[in-house]
Amino acid sequence: MVNEFEIKKQICEIGKRIYNRNMVAANDGNISVKLSDDEFLCTPTGVSKGFMTPEYICKVNAKGEVIQANPGFRPSSEIKMHMRVYQKRPDVGAVVHAHPVYATSFAIAGIPLTQPIMPEAVIALGCVPIAEYGTPSTNEIPDRLEKYLPYYDAVLLESHGALTWSTDLLAAYMKMESVEFYAQLLYQSKVLGGPKEFDKETVQKLYEIRRKMGLSGKHPADLCLNKGGINCHNCGSCGSSGSAPSVDADLVANITRQVMEQLGIK
C-alpha cells in the first residue's frame, strides 16, 4: 500500500502537470485523494498548484473538516464538491478540478461536449454534460453537480471549469487531459467548418469495444439517463437542467442484447 507521504508527492506532481499544461492559472484548481471512508488528502487554498510540496497538503474528514494541516495551510474552499463526489460515488478514489482553456470555454458558452468525433473520446469519456452554475465555495456547486454523478465521470461546471474523477489520482487526471483534448479538437474542427460526427452504428461499435475492455467508471455505453441506454450522443439534453428520468434495467439489457446481435457479437 502506498503511504500518505507518497500520495502527497503524487498530488504535487499532478498539480505541476495541470499548471504546466495551462489547465490552471495562479492559485486556481484543486485536487483530492481518498485514503479511507473518512480520510482524504486535498490541496490547500490560496497556493499555486504548480509549486506545491508535500507539506502543503491537508487531510480532512468526509465533512471536509480539517484532521491535519500544517500552519498557514487550510483546505480548498471548494472541498465541498469533492466530498459530494465521494459521497455519491463510492468507487471514486480521486477528484481533479481545473480550468483548462478549451473545456472552460465550452463551459462559459454553455455548450456540453456531446459530439462523437473521435474513437478515444467516445470510448473513454462519452458525454461531458454541464452542471448548472453555482457560487464557488458554497453548496450550490455540489447540489447542482449531484444529479450528474451517477452517470458520468467528467462534467463541465457552467462558467467555471471542469471536474473529473476516477478510481485513482492518475486516472482522474487523465480524464481531465482527455476532456481538454476533446474540447480543443471540437473547437478547432468547428473553425474548419464543423466536425464530421460518427453515425449511431459506429458509436455503438465503440461502446461495445469499451464494454469488452472492462473500463471502470460510468459511461453511456452502460447507461444513459437521456436515451434509455441506447446512445447519449446528440440527444440534445445532456446539458439540460431537468431531473434524470428513471431507466428500466430490463429495457437496457434488451437493447444491449439486440445491439450485440446486430454486430454479430455473442
C-alpha positions in Angstrom: 0.0 0.0 0.0 1.3 3.5 -0.9 1.9 5.6 2.2 0.5 9.1 2.7 3.7 10.9 2.0 3.9 9.2 -1.4 0.3 10.2 -2.2 1.1 13.8 -1.2 4.1 13.7 -3.6 1.7 12.4 -6.3 -0.7 15.2 -5.6 2.1 17.7 -6.0 3.2 16.1 -9.2 -0.3 16.2 -10.7 -0.5 19.8 -9.6 2.6 20.6 -11.6 1.2 18.9 -14.6 -2.1 20.8 -14.6 -0.2 24.0 -14.1 2.4 23.4 -16.8 -0.3 22.3 -19.2 -2.1 25.7 -18.8 -5.1 24.0 -17.1 -5.0 26.4 -14.2 -3.7 30.0 -13.6 -2.3 31.5 -10.4 -3.9 29.7 -7.5 -6.8 28.0 -9.4 -7.8 24.4 -9.2 -7.9 21.7 -6.5 -7.1 18.0 -6.1 -8.1 15.4 -3.6 -7.5 11.7 -2.9 -9.5 9.3 -0.8 -7.5 7.4 1.9 -10.5 5.8 3.6 -14.2 6.4 4.0 -13.4 9.3 6.4 -9.9 10.4 5.5 -9.0 12.4 2.4 -5.9 14.4 1.3 -6.5 17.6 -0.5 -4.7 20.7 -1.9 -4.8 23.9 0.2 -6.5 27.1 -0.7 -4.5 30.1 -2.0 -1.5 28.4 -3.4 -0.3 27.7 -6.9 -0.8 24.0 -7.9 2.5 24.2 -9.8 4.7 25.0 -6.8 3.4 22.7 -4.0 5.5 20.4 -1.9 4.1 17.6 0.3 3.9 19.7 3.5 1.3 21.9 1.7 -1.2 19.0 1.6 -4.1 18.9 4.1 -6.1 16.0 5.5 -9.8 16.3 6.0 -12.7 14.0 7.0 -15.8 13.2 5.0 -17.4 16.5 6.1 -14.4 18.5 4.8 -13.3 19.3 8.3 -9.6 19.5 9.0 -7.9 16.5 10.5 -4.3 17.7 9.9 -2.8 20.8 8.2 0.5 22.5 8.7 0.5 26.1 9.9 -0.5 28.6 7.2 -2.4 26.0 5.2 -6.1 25.1 5.1 -8.2 23.0 2.7 -9.5 24.4 -0.6 -12.8 26.2 -0.1 -14.2 24.0 -2.9 -13.6 20.8 -1.0 -17.4 20.5 -0.7 -17.8 19.4 -4.3 -15.1 16.8 -3.9 -16.9 15.4 -0.9 -20.1 15.2 -2.7 -18.5 13.1 -5.4 -17.0 10.7 -2.9 -20.4 10.5 -1.1 -22.4 9.6 -4.2 -19.7 7.6 -5.9 -18.0 5.1 -3.5 -16.0 3.7 -6.5 -14.1 7.0 -6.8 -10.6 7.4 -5.3 -9.6 10.8 -6.6 -11.1 14.1 -7.9 -9.4 16.8 -10.0 -10.8 20.3 -10.6 -9.2 22.6 -13.1 -9.8 25.4 -15.6 -8.5 24.1 -18.9 -8.8 26.7 -21.6 -10.8 25.0 -24.3 -13.1 23.0 -21.9 -13.7 26.0 -19.8 -14.5 28.0 -22.9 -17.3 25.5 -23.7 -18.5 25.7 -20.1 -18.7 29.5 -20.4 -20.5 29.3 -23.8 -22.9 26.8 -22.3 -22.1 24.0 -24.8 -21.7 20.4 -23.4 -19.2 18.1 -25.0 -21.5 15.6 -26.7 -20.5 15.3 -30.3 -18.9 11.9 -31.2 -15.9 12.9 -33.3 -13.1 10.6 -32.3 -13.0 7.0 -31.1 -10.9 7.7 -28.0 -13.3 10.3 -26.7 -16.4 8.1 -27.3 -14.8 5.1 -25.5 -13.1 6.9 -22.6 -15.5 9.8 -21.9 -18.9 9.5 -23.6 -20.8 12.7 -23.0 -19.5 15.5 -20.8 -22.5 17.5 -19.6 -22.6 20.9 -18.0 -23.6 21.3 -14.3 -25.6 24.5 -13.8 -23.8 27.5 -12.3 -23.2 27.6 -8.6 -21.4 30.1 -6.4 -17.8 28.8 -5.7 -17.1 27.6 -2.2 -20.8 27.2 -1.4 -23.1 24.1 -1.5 -24.6 25.4 -4.7 -22.0 23.7 -6.9 -22.2 20.2 -5.2 -26.0 20.5 -5.2 -26.1 21.1 -8.9 -23.4 18.6 -9.6 -25.1 15.7 -7.7 -27.6 14.6 -10.4 -24.8 14.0 -12.9 -22.7 11.9 -10.6 -24.4 8.5 -11.1 -24.0 8.7 -14.9 -20.7 10.5 -15.8 -17.0 10.6 -14.8 -16.5 14.2 -16.1 -18.5 17.4 -16.1 -18.1 20.9 -17.2 -19.0 23.5 -14.5 -21.0 26.3 -16.0 -18.9 29.5 -16.3 -16.3 27.9 -14.1 -14.2 25.0 -15.3 -14.2 21.2 -15.4 -14.3 18.4 -12.8 -13.2 14.8 -13.3 -13.0 11.8 -11.0 -11.9 8.2 -11.2 -10.5 5.2 -9.3 -7.1 6.8 -8.6 -5.4 10.1 -9.0 -3.6 9.4 -12.2 -6.8 8.2 -13.8 -8.7 11.2 -12.6 -6.0 13.5 -14.1 -6.0 11.6 -17.4 -9.7 12.2 -17.6 -9.0 15.9 -17.3 -6.5 15.7 -20.1 -8.9 13.8 -22.3 -11.7 16.4 -21.7 -9.4 19.3 -22.7 -8.0 17.5 -25.7 -11.6 16.6 -26.8 -12.7 20.2 -26.3 -9.7 21.6 -28.3 -10.3 19.2 -31.2 -14.0 20.0 -31.2 -13.3 23.8 -31.2 -10.7 23.6 -34.0 -12.8 21.4 -36.2 -15.7 23.9 -35.8 -13.3 26.6 -37.1 -12.6 24.4 -40.1 -16.3 24.2 -41.0 -17.7 21.7 -38.4 -16.7 18.2 -37.3 -17.8 15.0 -39.1 -19.6 13.1 -36.5 -19.9 9.3 -36.2 -23.2 7.7 -37.0 -25.2 5.7 -34.4 -23.9 2.4 -35.6 -20.3 3.5 -35.3 -20.9 4.8 -31.8 -22.5 1.6 -30.8 -19.5 -0.4 -32.1 -17.2 1.9 -30.0 -19.4 1.3 -26.9 -19.1 -2.4 -27.4 -15.3 -2.1 -27.5 -15.5 -0.2 -24.2 -17.6 -3.0 -22.7 -15.1 -5.6 -23.9 -12.2 -3.6 -22.3 -14.0 -3.6 -19.0 -13.1 0.0 -18.2 -14.1 1.3 -14.8 -16.5 4.3 -14.2 -19.8 5.4 -15.5 -20.4 5.8 -19.2 -23.3 5.9 -21.7 -22.2 2.5 -23.0 -23.6 1.2 -19.8 -26.4 3.6 -19.1 -27.7 6.9 -20.4 -30.3 8.8 -18.5 -31.5 10.6 -21.6 -31.9 7.8 -24.1 -32.8 4.6 -22.2 -29.4 3.1 -22.6 -29.1 3.5 -26.3 -26.9 6.4 -27.3 -26.2 9.5 -25.2 -24.5 11.5 -28.1 -26.5 14.1 -29.9 -29.6 13.6 -27.7 -29.7 17.3 -27.1 -30.4 17.1 -23.4 -27.1 16.2 -21.8 -26.7 19.8 -20.6 -30.3 20.3 -19.6 -31.3 21.2 -16.1 -34.1 18.7 -15.9 -34.0 15.8 -13.4 -32.9 12.4 -14.6 -35.7 10.1 -15.7 -35.6 6.5 -14.4 -34.4 3.8 -16.8 -35.7 0.3 -16.8 -32.9 -2.2 -16.3 -34.7 -4.9 -18.4 -35.1 -2.4 -21.2 -31.4 -1.6 -21.1 -30.5 -5.3 -21.1 -32.8 -6.0 -24.1 -31.4 -3.1 -26.1 -27.8 -4.2 -25.4 -28.7 -7.8 -26.5 -30.2 -6.5 -29.7 -27.2 -4.3 -30.5 -24.8 -7.2 -29.9 -26.8 -9.5 -32.2 -26.7 -6.8 -34.9 -22.9 -6.6 -34.5 -22.6 -10.3 -34.6 -21.3 -10.4 -31.0 -22.4 -13.3 -28.8 
